[in-house]
Amino acid sequence: MKKLGLALGGGGLRGLAHIGVLQALEQHGVKPQFISGTSAGSIVAALYVCGITADEMARMVKQLKPEDYLDYNISGLIMYMIGLLLPGRQWPLQGLIKGRRLERLIYKWTAGKSLNQAQMPTAIISCDINSGSEVVFCNRRIPTGKRHVKIVRQALLSEAVRCSTAIPATFKPYQYGDLLMVDGGLRSMVPVWVQVAMGAEYILASNLGQEQYYSGVSGIPAIVSRSLEILSYETSVMDEQLYADMVVFPAVGDIGLGDIEKADWIIARGRQVMESRMGELLQALNA
């Protein structure tokens, strides 16, 4: 069987659909040998390389409440408003959500493990907002070709995930050494190229994006998220055409960061989409 690489794309809470994709793979005895993730995909990837099964992930997320992973930056917003009212005083607002609760949650779920303790070749994508460089947290030495990439090989999985999920203007950027990290979707929304670099022979990509939208958005987080999706869609398509052997699209529509009560349905959508392509995948892996 060909060595399977699984690339999990970004997309906020829609990333729960990746769990359903993994459930379908596990039910058919298909195990990826390489995994990569961006933003929401990085969370699922980090749990998977710690030996947590898809069914276990599903049980874990269904126990969550929004306050378990969302910590709104109320103090930062207040200081920013005061700065607007007081001449000569400025307190920049870097994000509406601090991101500390999410990092602590991932640290707990991964038992504080580092990249080097991952059970398979793993890559998590982020971006240094100061330089614009793509940053890849990876436990393997990989060639980068002509891509403007920085490789980080020593980090906690929870740190890598926190960097990768820092949606600009929604989550505060994460200071990692001299790098100011934001969501990896700015550079590689569906991280397929890194699968080639790690040595995958067949690349399966799970893309949470869509070309058209059928509902309006309101509020800063939703507007920023939609803007990033629109900007990154074409880049994702280009990378997938170049590197991916199969792409599945677990379309679930517009899901907010706090819509955790829809977890069952989102996971089921990912499972259904992967099941519909399973025969094709098995045939390709055994060809």
C-alpha distance (Angstrom), angle and dihedral (degrees) to the residues before:
residue distance angle dihedral
M1 . . .
K2 3.79 . .
K3 3.80 117.6 .
L4 3.80 105.4 -97.8
G5 3.78 122.6 -142.7
L6 3.82 118.2 -164.6
A7 3.82 118.9 -156.2
L8 3.81 115.8 -167.0
G9 3.79 117.1 -161.9
G10 3.79 132.8 -147.0
G11 3.78 125.8 -100.2
G12 3.80 113.6 133.7
L13 3.78 116.6 -111.6
R14 3.82 89.2 -9.4
G15 3.81 83.1 79.5
L16 3.80 87.0 85.1
A17 3.81 84.8 80.4
H18 3.81 87.4 71.7
I19 3.80 87.4 67.0
G20 3.80 88.7 59.1
V21 3.81 90.5 49.8
L22 3.80 89.0 53.8
Q23 3.80 91.4 47.0
A24 3.80 90.4 57.3
L25 3.80 91.7 47.8
E26 3.80 92.5 48.8
Q27 3.80 92.7 48.2
H28 3.81 88.9 57.2
G29 3.80 94.7 44.4
V30 3.80 94.1 -110.3
K31 3.81 113.9 144.4
P32 3.81 122.5 -175.5
Q33 3.80 114.9 -129.6
F34 3.81 92.6 -159.7
I35 3.79 130.4 32.9
S36 3.79 134.5 -171.3
G37 3.77 131.8 177.2
T38 3.77 141.9 -173.7
S39 3.80 123.5 -158.4
A40 3.83 106.8 -42.8
G41 3.79 88.1 12.3
S42 3.79 89.9 57.5
I43 3.81 90.7 61.5
V44 3.80 93.6 54.6
A45 3.81 90.9 43.1
A46 3.83 92.4 51.4
L47 3.80 92.4 51.1
Y48 3.79 92.8 45.6
V49 3.81 94.7 53.3
C50 3.80 88.6 52.8
G51 3.78 89.6 62.5
I52 3.81 97.1 -101.4
T53 3.81 110.7 145.4
A54 3.79 123.8 -135.5
D55 3.82 92.0 -110.0
E56 3.80 89.9 52.2
M57 3.81 90.1 50.1
A58 3.79 90.2 51.6
R59 3.81 91.2 53.2
M60 3.81 91.4 47.4
V61 3.78 97.3 51.6
K62 3.81 93.7 44.5
Q63 3.81 88.3 62.3
L64 3.81 92.3 57.1
K65 3.79 130.0 104.3
P66 3.83 122.5 -160.5
E67 3.81 90.9 -108.4
D68 3.82 89.3 60.0
Y69 3.81 91.5 70.3
L70 3.81 107.0 13.6
D71 3.82 118.4 76.5
Y72 3.77 108.8 174.2
N73 3.80 116.8 -143.1
I74 3.81 95.9 -124.0
S75 3.82 95.1 153.4
G76 3.79 91.4 49.5
L77 3.79 91.3 50.7
I78 3.81 91.7 49.5
M79 3.81 92.1 50.1
Y80 3.79 90.3 48.0
M81 3.82 91.0 52.9
I82 3.80 91.3 47.8
G83 3.79 88.9 51.9
L84 3.79 89.9 55.2
L85 3.80 90.5 53.7
L86 3.81 99.0 43.7
P87 3.82 116.5 67.1
G88 3.79 113.4 -128.0
R89 3.82 94.9 15.4
Q90 3.80 121.5 103.7
W91 3.78 131.7 175.9
P92 3.80 108.8 177.0
L93 3.80 116.5 -139.7
Q94 3.81 107.3 -134.9
G95 3.77 98.6 179.7
L96 3.78 145.1 -15.2
I97 3.82 93.7 -125.1
K98 3.80 123.4 49.8
G99 3.82 96.2 -150.3
R100 3.80 95.6 -146.3
R101 3.79 94.6 115.2
L102 3.78 92.0 51.4
E103 3.81 91.5 49.9
R104 3.82 92.0 48.4
L105 3.80 90.9 48.1
I106 3.81 92.6 52.2
Y107 3.81 90.4 45.2
K108 3.81 88.9 54.4
W109 3.79 94.4 45.8
T110 3.82 93.3 47.3
A111 3.84 91.9 43.0
G112 3.80 90.0 -124.2
K113 3.81 93.3 -64.5
S114 3.78 122.8 165.4
L115 3.79 130.6 -136.7
N116 3.79 89.5 -98.9
Q117 3.81 90.0 59.6
A118 3.81 93.5 55.7
Q119 3.79 113.4 121.2
M120 3.81 95.1 -131.0
P121 3.81 141.3 16.9
T122 3.80 103.7 -61.2
A123 3.80 135.1 -174.1
I124 3.81 127.2 -174.4
I125 3.79 118.5 -173.1
S126 3.80 127.7 -141.0
C127 3.80 137.3 152.1
D128 3.81 133.0 -126.7
I129 3.80 101.7 -133.6
N130 3.82 92.6 -160.1
S131 3.81 96.7 58.1
G132 3.80 100.0 19.5
S133 3.81 89.9 -126.8
E134 3.78 122.1 149.8
V135 3.80 108.5 -119.9
V136 3.80 119.2 -154.4
F137 3.79 120.2 -164.5
C138 3.78 100.7 -155.9
N139 3.79 135.9 160.7
R140 3.82 92.2 -150.4
R141 3.78 134.0 65.4
I142 3.79 104.9 -110.0
P143 3.81 135.3 -179.3
T144 3.81 113.8 -117.6
G145 3.80 101.0 -169.7
K146 3.78 112.2 -165.0
R147 3.81 95.4 -22.8
H148 3.80 116.5 119.6
V149 3.79 94.3 -120.5
K150 3.79 138.3 152.9
I151 3.80 117.5 -156.9
V152 3.81 120.7 -146.7
R153 3.80 115.1 -169.6
Q154 3.81 102.3 168.9
A155 3.81 114.7 64.1
L156 3.76 142.9 105.9
L157 3.79 114.1 -97.9
S158 3.81 88.0 -124.1
E159 3.82 90.4 55.5
A160 3.79 92.2 49.5
V161 3.81 91.0 49.4
R162 3.81 92.6 47.5
C163 3.82 89.5 53.3
S164 3.79 93.7 46.4
T165 3.82 94.5 48.9
A166 3.81 98.1 49.0
I167 3.82 97.4 118.1
P168 3.83 105.3 -161.2
A169 3.83 114.0 -102.9
T170 3.80 89.9 3.1
F171 3.83 102.7 63.8
K172 3.77 121.0 29.9
P173 3.83 112.1 -107.0
Y174 3.80 114.1 -102.8
Q175 3.77 119.3 -122.6
Y176 3.81 107.2 -138.9
G177 3.80 109.2 175.9
D178 3.79 105.7 -58.2
L179 3.82 92.2 -20.7
L180 3.81 123.3 96.4
M181 3.78 101.9 -151.1
V182 3.79 130.1 -152.4
D183 3.80 137.1 167.2
G184 3.80 114.2 -43.4
G185 3.80 90.0 -137.9
L186 3.79 88.5 83.8
R187 3.80 88.4 71.3
S188 3.80 108.1 19.2
M189 3.80 116.5 8.3
V190 3.82 92.9 177.6
P191 3.83 105.8 28.8
V192 3.79 101.9 -143.5
W193 3.81 101.7 133.2
V194 3.80 91.6 64.4
Q195 3.81 89.3 57.3
V196 3.80 89.1 64.4
A197 3.81 89.6 48.8
M198 3.82 91.6 51.4
G199 3.81 92.7 50.6
A200 3.82 106.7 -101.8
E201 3.80 114.1 163.1
Y202 3.81 95.7 -162.7
I203 3.82 121.9 27.3
L204 3.80 123.3 -153.6
A205 3.82 114.5 -170.7
S206 3.80 126.6 -163.9
N207 3.81 108.2 -155.3
L208 3.80 118.4 -168.2
G209 3.80 94.6 -175.7
Q210 3.75 130.5 97.4
E211 3.76 136.7 -158.6
Q212 3.80 97.3 -134.1
Y213 3.80 133.2 31.8
Y214 3.77 127.8 -149.1
S215 3.79 103.7 -165.5
G216 3.77 136.3 54.5
V217 3.79 125.9 -114.0
S218 3.78 132.5 -140.5
G219 3.78 133.5 -175.6
I220 3.79 130.3 44.1
P221 3.84 98.8 -86.4
A222 3.81 92.8 50.0
I223 3.79 93.8 45.2
V224 3.81 93.1 48.4
S225 3.81 91.9 46.2
R226 3.81 92.8 49.9
S227 3.81 91.1 46.8
L228 3.80 92.1 53.3
E229 3.80 91.4 48.0
I230 3.80 92.2 52.3
L231 3.81 92.5 47.2
S232 3.79 94.1 47.6
Y233 3.81 98.9 41.9
E234 3.81 96.2 86.1
T235 3.80 92.0 45.0
S236 3.79 90.0 53.0
V237 3.79 91.7 50.2
M238 3.81 91.5 50.9
D239 3.80 94.2 50.0
E240 3.79 92.2 45.4
Q241 3.79 92.4 51.4
L242 3.79 89.9 50.7
Y243 3.78 100.8 43.3
A244 3.83 115.6 8.5
D245 3.81 121.6 92.4
M246 3.81 93.7 -168.0
V247 3.81 132.1 13.6
V248 3.80 124.4 -166.3
F249 3.80 122.2 -165.0
P250 3.83 113.2 -153.8
A251 3.82 92.8 -169.5
V252 3.80 110.0 -166.5
G253 3.80 100.9 159.8
D254 3.77 123.9 -129.3
I255 3.80 113.2 -12.3
G256 3.81 122.5 175.5
L257 3.79 124.8 -140.2
G258 3.80 90.0 -108.7
D259 3.82 97.6 49.2
I260 3.80 94.1 100.7
E261 3.83 90.6 136.4
K262 3.82 86.3 73.9
A263 3.82 91.7 60.2
D264 3.82 95.6 110.8
W265 3.79 93.0 52.6
I266 3.82 94.5 44.8
I267 3.82 92.4 49.9
A268 3.81 90.4 47.6
R269 3.81 91.1 53.5
G270 3.80 90.9 55.3
R271 3.79 91.6 48.1
Q272 3.81 92.9 48.8
V273 3.80 93.7 49.3
M274 3.81 92.6 49.6
E275 3.80 92.7 45.4
S276 3.80 89.5 55.5
R277 3.82 89.9 58.5
M278 3.81 99.1 36.7
G279 3.79 96.7 101.0
E280 3.78 90.4 52.0
L281 3.80 91.3 47.9
L282 3.81 95.1 49.3
Q283 3.77 91.5 48.5
A284 3.81 91.5 50.4
L285 3.81 94.4 46.9
N286 3.80 91.6 51.5
A287 3.80 97.0 42.3
